[in-house]
Amino acid sequence: MITPWVPLCAGAALACWPAAPTRLQAALEQPAPIRIPDVWRTIRWLLPAALAGLLAGPGGAIAAGVLTLAWSQEWRAHHRATADLTTAAHTATALRTMVAELRTGAHPVTAAEAAAAAVPPLAADLQALATAARLDTEPSVPAFPQLAAAWKLAKRHGLPMADVLDATRRDAEAALTFARRARAKLAGPQASAAVLTALPALCVLLGQLMGAAPLPVLTASTPGQLLLVTGSTLLWAGTAWCRALTAKARAQ
């Protein structure tokens, strides 16, 4: 027995069926961008593990994957530290330019535009700051939290803009100097950690050249496969620990 709900549901479904777009809608609407997956990133991750799996078995594949992860994390940490140092240097330069312009009697809009011309990597944020000063609104610049805070403080309490930004500049230059000194002092420990990380692989190669034949043991036996996985995991843990120690030293 067919209840009345079946034709009602079918009619509702037909009523909600999306209509085909007209020519005008197709001309006005922008086509959605097609996201192509990053095939190279996937290959870059899987290729070392695949090659190691062919040469050293499943243990070698797991070890290669873990070591690839460790290398990727180290590279990202180094890239992030370099980018932070570069941004701090650009911030100090922008503040120095703005203070110099304000000391000569320039308007804050002109000072922000001069800083944008002096620091091209941060020109968009500085132009946004100049626009906020031109419209007499509170700036919202995520790349310059200290500059935005100093700007709001000077505008809210009627303080001299040059003096407030000069104090912010001194703080930024002091932080930049400390970061550069910390990076120089940590260069030695980081080099030692890199040597210690590469030492097990060098010892295996040296043993193979001397005739001890550690590679057949690691690739053709179950204990060797377990040793490969355990050793790579310990190396990854060591690199993570070194990153944590260096990050804590930089923060202090």
Beta strands, then each sheet from edge to edge (+ up, - down):
end
